[in-house]
Structures are given as structure tokens and as C-alpha cells.
């Protein structure tokens, strides 16, 4: 039976959504969270919480930190979605799974490389009239965080559609 059903899509989306929250908030290191937007024009200083040593980081370190975060994030999605699909009796075609994970990885990296004034989300927010919301950091809100989450949720939906509609089957 081909698994083009809404239930398979919903299951895969739920699994990847849960995994992405774990990958973004629990598994991402403090270093990666702080450094992933670092660039030579806007270096970031990091104080090691154990040694209290301060180091300054630019573009190369920012790219590495973002890459490391996106790799652990995507690996978390692969493990959780793979195990969950197996437990639910869903077989996702390997090429579809790879495509879905590539979508997630690529779009996550593009959004999380938040170079001040040049990052993709900030540029999109500015061009769509959401620049002030992106910059909002008061009243318990952080606009950049919410726009980032909405971006990721949208692309996770696309990835789940790819996985669910490309030769997926149920046992």
C-alpha cells in the first residue's frame, strides 16, 4: 500500500517537529548557539563557562559552528523520524528520506547563519515589512526567534511531504 495518506504525513511531520525542537534547544551547544552568526565584520566574543577564557570568533568559526549545529540537528531528525517511522510501520524510501533531510539541513543552515544585516531571515523580514518584528526583543518576545521557528516549521512541512509522498509504504 502506498502511504500517500494524511496520517503518514502527520506522523512524519510530528516526528521531525519533535526531533527538531530537541536538536535546536537541547542538543545545540551554547558555543554553537552563540557563534553561528559570527563573521569577520561582526566578530563574537565567547567566554568559556569553565575556564572563563575569552576568545573572539569570525566568519570561519561562525560557519563551522552553524555547520556543526545543523549536522547534529539533522542527525537528531534522522534518528527520531527513522525510529518513529519504524515503530509506526511506515517505510520511507531512502531517496525520499535523504531528500527530506537535505531540505531540512540546507534551509536550517540558511536561516541560522544570522549575520547582522546580511542574514537570510533578516533580509526576508525587512523586504516583507517584518523588519521591526525581527528586531523586537521586548515584552517577553523575540521576533527573530519566532520568525526563525516559523521558517523551520514551514520547511519541515515540505520535507515531511517529500518523505510521505515519495514511494512511502506501510507494512
Secondary structure, DSSP 8 states (H G I E B T S, - for coil): -B--SHHHHHHHHHHHHHHHHIIIIISS-HHHHHHTT--STT-EEEE-TTT--EEEE-HHHHHHHHHHHHHHHHHHHHHHHHHHHHHHTEE--HHHHHHHHHHHHHHHHHHH---TTT-HHHHHHHHTT-HHHHH---TT--HHHHHHHHHHHHHHHHHHHHHHHSS-EE-
